[in-house]
Amino acid sequence: MRARVLHQDERVIILDKPHGLLVHSVGDGDVDLEQYLHFVQGDRLHPPRLAHRLDRDTAGCLVLARDTEAAARLGAMFVDGRVRKTYWAVVQGGPKADEGLIDLPLHKVWVPGGSKMVLDAVGKPALTRWKRLAGANGLSLLELYPRTGRMHQLRAHCAYMGMPILGDKIYGAEKPPKVPLHLLARSVRFPGLDGSGAEVSATACEPPHMAATLASMGLSPDQLS
């Protein structure tokens, strides 16, 4: 866990969350990230707490607050859009343009086994800016910048635009390939909490399954940095 710390200061920790790990318990007995946060507790009385959420199958930058005040301030930043989040996604097919904006309202519905987001004109506003970084072998690498924070927003938006994220078993093809979800919380940036005006930022590398797919597309780490 300590090796996954991308940034740490007196108020904030940013972790590189692994693919496949729940961030908190959902009552099914599975292991979750919160069970391990004491390893990065340091000299504090309590472990750090989640400032936001990532899906189980999404890897990458996860922000933690080290005290109650930091949690409140970070929560307000996420709500107000002052946290700049960048994601990478490998999608099936891809867009015809090089960049654009997805403006599709989303509404949560309950389905067998859980919930999902559907396109609905009376749903909550959801905005995602995107840029195509590369493409090969029927796949595209997109950089995604969510301007809102709806559940499954990036997964639903990509699917409704006809380019589902590779390995997405909820929003993907009827028979999705048997590979993990190819979605990475690539980087995060926000104003620091120490009053200096300095910005806090961190960048996560692709998890192994994404790195392998990108290599098969002819993309090297140097090209993606």
C-alpha positions in Angstrom: 0.0 0.0 0.0 2.8 2.4 0.9 4.4 1.8 -2.5 1.2 3.0 -4.2 1.4 6.5 -2.6 1.7 9.0 -5.5 1.5 12.1 -3.3 1.5 12.8 0.4 1.5 16.0 2.5 0.1 17.0 5.9 -3.5 17.1 4.6 -3.8 14.8 1.6 -2.7 11.4 0.2 -3.2 10.3 -3.4 -3.0 6.6 -4.0 -2.7 4.6 -7.2 -5.7 2.3 -6.7 -5.3 -1.1 -8.3 -7.8 -2.5 -10.7 -10.4 -4.9 -9.2 -10.3 -3.5 -5.6 -13.5 -2.0 -4.0 -12.8 1.3 -2.3 -15.2 0.5 0.6 -17.3 -2.4 1.8 -20.6 -3.2 0.1 -21.4 -5.9 2.6 -20.6 -8.9 0.4 -17.5 -10.0 2.3 -15.0 -8.9 -0.5 -11.8 -7.2 0.4 -11.8 -3.4 0.1 -9.3 -0.6 0.2 -10.5 0.8 3.5 -9.2 -2.3 5.2 -5.7 -1.3 4.3 -5.6 2.4 4.9 -4.0 2.0 8.3 -0.8 1.2 6.4 -0.6 4.8 5.2 -1.9 6.3 8.5 1.5 7.4 9.7 1.5 9.3 13.0 -2.2 10.2 12.8 -4.8 8.9 15.3 -7.1 7.7 12.4 -6.5 6.3 8.9 -7.1 8.7 6.0 -10.6 8.7 4.6 -12.0 8.7 1.0 -12.5 12.1 -0.6 -14.3 10.5 -3.6 -14.9 7.1 -5.1 -13.6 5.0 -8.0 -15.4 2.0 -9.4 -14.0 -1.4 -8.4 -12.6 -2.0 -11.9 -11.2 1.5 -12.4 -7.5 1.9 -11.6 -5.5 5.1 -10.8 -5.5 8.3 -8.8 -7.7 8.2 -5.7 -7.6 11.1 -3.3 -7.7 10.6 0.5 -8.1 13.2 3.3 -5.9 12.9 6.4 -8.3 14.8 8.7 -11.9 15.9 9.0 -11.4 19.4 7.8 -9.4 18.2 4.8 -12.3 15.8 4.0 -14.8 18.6 4.0 -12.7 20.9 1.9 -11.9 18.2 -0.6 -15.5 17.2 -0.8 -16.5 20.8 -1.6 -13.8 20.9 -4.3 -15.1 17.8 -6.0 -18.7 19.1 -5.9 -17.7 22.6 -7.3 -15.5 21.1 -10.1 -12.3 22.5 -8.7 -10.6 19.1 -8.9 -9.4 18.5 -12.5 -9.6 14.8 -13.3 -8.1 13.2 -16.4 -8.9 9.6 -17.4 -7.5 7.3 -20.1 -9.8 4.8 -21.7 -9.3 2.2 -24.4 -12.5 2.0 -26.4 -13.8 -0.3 -29.1 -14.0 1.5 -32.4 -13.6 5.2 -31.7 -14.7 8.7 -32.7 -14.5 10.2 -36.2 -13.2 13.6 -34.8 -10.1 14.3 -32.8 -11.9 15.9 -29.8 -15.3 16.9 -28.7 -17.8 17.2 -25.8 -20.4 14.6 -24.8 -23.5 16.3 -23.3 -25.9 13.6 -22.4 -28.0 13.6 -19.2 -27.9 10.4 -17.2 -30.4 8.8 -14.8 -29.8 5.9 -12.4 -32.0 2.9 -12.7 -32.0 -0.4 -10.8 -31.3 -3.6 -12.7 -30.8 -7.2 -11.5 -27.7 -7.2 -9.4 -27.3 -3.5 -8.9 -27.8 -0.2 -10.7 -26.6 1.5 -13.9 -27.0 4.9 -15.7 -29.2 5.3 -18.7 -29.6 8.2 -21.1 -32.7 10.2 -20.1 -33.7 13.7 -21.1 -34.9 14.4 -17.5 -31.8 12.9 -15.9 -29.0 14.9 -14.3 -26.7 16.9 -16.5 -23.5 15.0 -17.4 -20.6 16.5 -19.5 -17.5 14.8 -20.7 -14.8 16.4 -22.8 -12.7 14.0 -24.8 -9.6 13.8 -27.0 -8.5 11.0 -29.2 -4.8 10.1 -28.5 -4.3 7.2 -30.8 -5.9 4.3 -32.6 -5.1 0.8 -33.9 -6.5 -2.7 -34.3 -10.1 -1.5 -34.1 -9.4 0.3 -30.8 -8.8 3.9 -29.7 -7.1 5.5 -26.8 -9.1 8.4 -25.5 -8.3 11.0 -22.9 -11.4 12.0 -21.0 -12.1 15.0 -18.8 -15.4 14.7 -16.9 -16.9 18.1 -16.0 -19.5 16.5 -13.8 -19.2 13.5 -11.5 -22.2 11.2 -12.2 -21.9 7.5 -11.4 -20.4 5.5 -14.3 -20.4 8.7 -16.3 -17.5 7.9 -18.5 -18.5 4.3 -19.1 -22.1 5.3 -20.0 -21.1 8.3 -22.2 -18.6 6.2 -24.2 -21.1 3.4 -24.7 -24.0 5.8 -25.8 -21.6 7.4 -28.3 -21.0 3.9 -29.9 -17.5 3.4 -28.5 -17.8 1.3 -25.3 -14.8 1.0 -23.1 -13.0 -2.3 -23.6 -13.9 -4.9 -21.0 -17.0 -3.0 -19.8 -19.4 -5.8 -18.7 -22.2 -3.3 -17.9 -22.2 -0.9 -20.8 -20.2 -2.8 -23.3 -21.1 -5.1 -26.1 -23.7 -7.8 -25.6 -20.8 -10.3 -25.4 -17.9 -8.2 -24.1 -14.4 -9.6 -24.4 -13.1 -11.4 -21.4 -10.6 -8.7 -20.4 -10.6 -6.3 -17.5 -12.1 -2.8 -17.8 -9.6 -0.5 -19.6 -10.3 2.7 -17.6 -7.6 4.6 -15.7 -7.9 7.7 -13.5 -4.7 9.0 -15.1 -4.2 12.2 -13.2 -5.7 14.6 -10.7 -5.0 18.3 -9.9 -6.4 20.6 -7.3 -5.5 23.6 -5.1 -3.4 22.5 -2.0 -4.9 22.8 1.4 -1.9 24.4 3.1 -2.7 28.0 2.1 0.4 28.5 0.0 -1.4 28.5 -3.3 0.6 25.6 -4.6 -1.2 23.0 -6.6 -1.4 19.3 -5.7 -1.1 16.9 -8.6 -0.4 13.2 -9.3 -0.2 10.9 -12.3 -0.8 7.1 -12.3 0.7 4.6 -14.8 -1.5 2.2 -16.8 -2.2 -1.1 -14.9 -0.7 -4.1 -16.5 -3.7 -5.2 -18.6 -3.9 -1.7 -20.2 -0.2 -1.5 -20.7 -0.3 -4.8 -22.6 -3.2 -3.6 -24.8 -1.5 -0.3 -25.6 1.7 -2.2 -26.5 -0.4 -4.3 -28.9 -1.6 -1.1 -30.5 2.0 -0.1 -31.0 2.0 2.6 -28.3 5.1 2.8 -26.1 5.4 4.6 -22.7 7.5 7.3 -24.3 4.7 8.1 -26.8 2.2 8.3 -24.0 4.1 10.5 -21.5 
